[in-house]
Amino acid sequence: MKKISIMLLAMAFGCSNQQAEAPDEAGVEAAVEQFRLALLEPTQDALEQLTDPQLTYGHSSGLIEDRETCIASMVTGKFKFLTLTFSEQTVTVTGNTAIVRHRMFGNTHDEGKEPGIASLHVLQVWHYAEDGWQLLARQAVKIPPVNP
């Protein structure tokens, strides 16, 4: 009886542990939301936790930054979001990789510039690592104005 109890406990722990660690769409959505919030109030720690060391971050201007440069740009205010909303988001999870697409709208006030508006289509690639979902790649393009 004791052996059965131990086996059941081990199985229950193993199942709950696997469920907590399994990559899923809800986990990706939570990570994307944490990233959105971190862009609004950027800190080195938060952005490092949410991004992979091999991050490639593509801006709509064509500028591409690595992780170190991207985090510095956000933390110092070189790129600053005052408001930021994501809409029309889709998430596709394949194994330990997730592809996220959304529309991004935000009010900006980048260093040395007048306040502006960002209206973008964004593609993000996330991967599931030891510490959870991390952003591996991001590319944004400007949404062209609608012609009447």
Secondary structure per residue as TSV (DSSP state, phi and psi in degrees):
chain	resnum	aa	ss	phi	psi
A	1	M	-	360.0	-40.0
A	2	K	H	-62.8	-40.8
A	3	K	H	-63.3	-41.0
A	4	I	H	-63.9	-43.3
A	5	S	H	-61.2	-43.2
A	6	I	H	-64.9	-42.3
A	7	M	H	-62.7	-43.7
A	8	L	H	-63.3	-42.1
A	9	L	H	-63.1	-43.4
A	10	A	H	-63.0	-42.5
A	11	M	H	-65.6	-43.2
A	12	A	H	-63.5	-43.4
A	13	F	H	-64.1	-43.3
A	14	G	H	-61.6	-43.2
A	15	C	H	-66.4	-46.1
A	16	S	H	-68.0	-34.8
A	17	N	H	-66.2	-42.5
A	18	Q	H	-65.1	-40.7
A	19	Q	H	-64.7	-39.4
A	20	A	H	-68.7	-29.1
A	21	E	H	-99.1	-11.0
A	22	A	S	-67.7	130.3
A	23	P	-	-62.3	134.4
A	24	D	-	-150.5	165.5
A	25	E	H	-60.4	-42.2
A	26	A	H	-62.8	-37.2
A	27	G	H	-65.7	-38.5
A	28	V	H	-65.6	-46.9
A	29	E	H	-58.7	-40.0
A	30	A	H	-64.5	-41.2
A	31	A	H	-65.9	-40.9
A	32	V	H	-61.6	-42.0
A	33	E	H	-65.7	-41.4
A	34	Q	H	-61.4	-39.4
A	35	F	H	-65.6	-42.7
A	36	R	H	-57.9	-46.3
A	37	L	H	-65.1	-37.2
A	38	A	H	-67.3	-29.7
A	39	L	H	-70.3	-30.1
A	40	L	H	-75.9	-36.5
A	41	E	S	-133.9	75.0
A	42	P	-	-71.4	134.6
A	43	T	-	-131.1	151.0
A	44	Q	H	-55.0	-49.3
A	45	D	H	-61.8	-48.3
A	46	A	H	-62.2	-44.7
A	47	L	H	-69.6	-34.6
A	48	E	H	-66.1	-39.4
A	49	Q	H	-64.4	-33.6
A	50	L	H	-92.0	-6.3
A	51	T	E	-123.5	149.9
A	52	D	E	-81.3	146.8
A	53	P	E	-56.0	-24.5
A	54	Q	E	-94.5	17.2
A	55	L	E	-50.5	136.2
A	56	T	E	-121.9	120.6
A	57	Y	E	-118.4	107.0
A	58	G	E	-96.7	122.5
A	59	H	-	-87.0	161.2
A	60	S	T	-67.8	-16.7
A	61	S	T	-79.1	-10.8
A	62	G	S	102.3	-12.9
A	63	L	-	-66.0	133.8
A	64	I	E	-120.4	128.4
A	65	E	E	-118.2	149.4
A	66	D	E	-85.4	178.7
A	67	R	H	-58.1	-50.3
A	68	E	H	-59.8	-46.1
A	69	T	H	-68.7	-41.4
A	70	C	H	-61.4	-48.7
A	71	I	H	-62.6	-43.5
A	72	A	H	-60.9	-41.2
A	73	S	H	-61.4	-38.8
A	74	M	H	-76.0	-44.3
A	75	V	H	-68.2	-37.3
A	76	T	H	-81.6	-13.4
A	77	G	T	92.5	6.3
A	78	K	S	-54.4	-44.1
A	79	F	S	-118.3	120.7
A	80	K	-	-132.6	125.3
A	81	F	E	-99.5	127.2
A	82	L	E	-89.6	-39.3
A	83	T	E	-136.3	155.9
A	84	L	E	-160.3	120.0
A	85	T	E	-126.5	145.0
A	86	F	E	-113.5	138.5
A	87	S	E	-140.3	170.2
A	88	E	E	50.6	39.8
A	89	Q	E	-78.6	136.4
A	90	T	E	-124.6	145.4
A	91	V	E	-131.6	128.6
A	92	T	E	-124.4	120.3
A	93	V	E	-106.7	128.2
A	94	T	E	-130.4	106.2
A	95	G	T	62.0	-123.5
A	96	N	T	-98.7	17.5
A	97	T	E	-123.4	142.1
A	98	A	E	-131.9	138.8
A	99	I	E	-110.1	125.0
A	100	V	E	-120.5	131.3
A	101	R	E	-125.4	140.1
A	102	H	E	-159.1	167.3
A	103	R	E	-93.8	139.7
A	104	M	E	-121.4	131.4
A	105	F	E	-128.9	131.3
A	106	G	E	-156.5	155.8
A	107	N	E	-95.7	132.8
A	108	T	E	-121.3	158.9
A	109	H	-	-150.3	74.3
A	110	D	-	-68.9	151.3
A	111	E	T	-53.4	127.4
A	112	G	T	77.3	7.3
A	113	K	S	-124.3	161.4
A	114	E	-	-72.6	155.1
A	115	P	-	-55.4	146.2
A	116	G	E	-143.1	-175.6
A	117	I	E	-127.3	134.7
A	118	A	E	-112.0	123.6
A	119	S	E	-128.5	104.7
A	120	L	E	-133.6	155.2
A	121	H	E	-96.7	134.1
A	122	V	E	-127.7	138.5
A	123	L	E	-117.0	127.4
A	124	Q	E	-123.1	142.6
A	125	V	E	-118.6	121.4
A	126	W	E	-113.1	151.9
A	127	H	E	-135.2	150.6
A	128	Y	E	-89.1	118.6
A	129	A	E	-116.4	-175.7
A	130	E	T	-53.6	-39.6
A	131	D	T	-93.2	10.6
A	132	G	E	110.0	-161.7
A	133	W	E	-73.3	134.6
A	134	Q	E	-131.8	139.5
A	135	L	E	-73.4	124.5
A	136	L	E	-102.4	-37.1
A	137	A	E	-150.8	147.5
A	138	R	E	-146.4	136.5
A	139	Q	E	-138.9	133.4
A	140	A	E	-121.7	146.9
A	141	V	E	-133.4	146.2
A	142	K	E	-69.0	141.0
A	143	I	-	-80.5	119.2
A	144	P	-	-64.5	147.6
A	145	P	-	-63.6	148.6
A	146	V	-	-83.1	127.7
A	147	N	-	-89.0	131.6
A	148	P	-	-69.1	360.0
